[in-house]
Amino acid sequence: CDRNYIDTRGMTRLDWLKARQRGIGGSDAAALILSPDVYKWHRPRDIYESKVIERTDDSSPLACEVGHFLEPFVAAKFTEATGMRVHNLNRILLNPELPHMFANIDRKLYGANIGLEIKTTSAYNDRRFTEDTYPAEYYVQMQHYMAVTGWEKWYLAALIGNHRFVWYEVPRNDEDIAEIIYIEKKFWDEIVVPRNEKELEEAWV
């Protein structure tokens, strides 16, 4: 299908935060898809409130600011390790067939419809990154992006505690994508749009 986008060049952070309230993004997905014992940091109520409460504050946690600051460094390390060059897209990607979802990706590979997700994380998470595995919330986020874009592959690059760099190739999984689309659509249509807090408390723990 045709892909649309919102140009983020020149957009203030507050306007960017307000644009994110129009649907569910990749960083929202894990709270809706994964159980609390797998993903403990945010729950569906957090996502609900982030969509329905008017944004007036454009501040962000220091960890997020540091992560954004280090993005170019991690992208450069990925290119150094793989030989694959990447660039900023400066767009919030939309798919008319999935109006409840959007993708605000970190980088895109030059000359290919492949994305790169960049993470900086604490040394406390070091054990969650092995040769073949990485945190489940990152997997959900990338599959969400592939649902929106229709792309077949993503890469993950992570800087762990400023002492270890890792990267992974993540293929598209249509079965998981179908589940992500279904759950996110249900949450958006039945909880967020009608402001259905009763159902939120009963069905989304």
C-alpha angles and dihedrals in degrees: 000000000000115000121218130189146191113236109232098189109121092006115140118234090248092053089048091052090049091050089055089059090069093078147340119300133200094262089055095052102080093059090057099039107037127065119246092253090059100037115028105166103078135014133198091269090059090053092046093052092047089058102043104036113085112249115233100147122071096187122121135196115274091243089059091049091050091048091052091047091052096046095096090050093051090045089053091049089052091053090046091051098043108021089234114130121215137191141194115265098197091204140108101224120222134188117204090210090057104040092164093062137063138175126222100180128193100223142348125215115247112257096002138082092239127118135213123215114202124204135181114190143168125273086244087075094052094109091056089069114071130158091277107017139062135169114310093227090064091052091053091048093053094045087051089054092049089051091055098041101034089227120150103219144028135188128217122208120184136183109204118203091329089283107080134042122198136171135192139192112230119194123205116267110200094189092056091042091055090054092047092051092048096048095044092048091050091050093047098043099038103032114021103035096047092036087236102178093161092060090043091059094043102043107022112057 
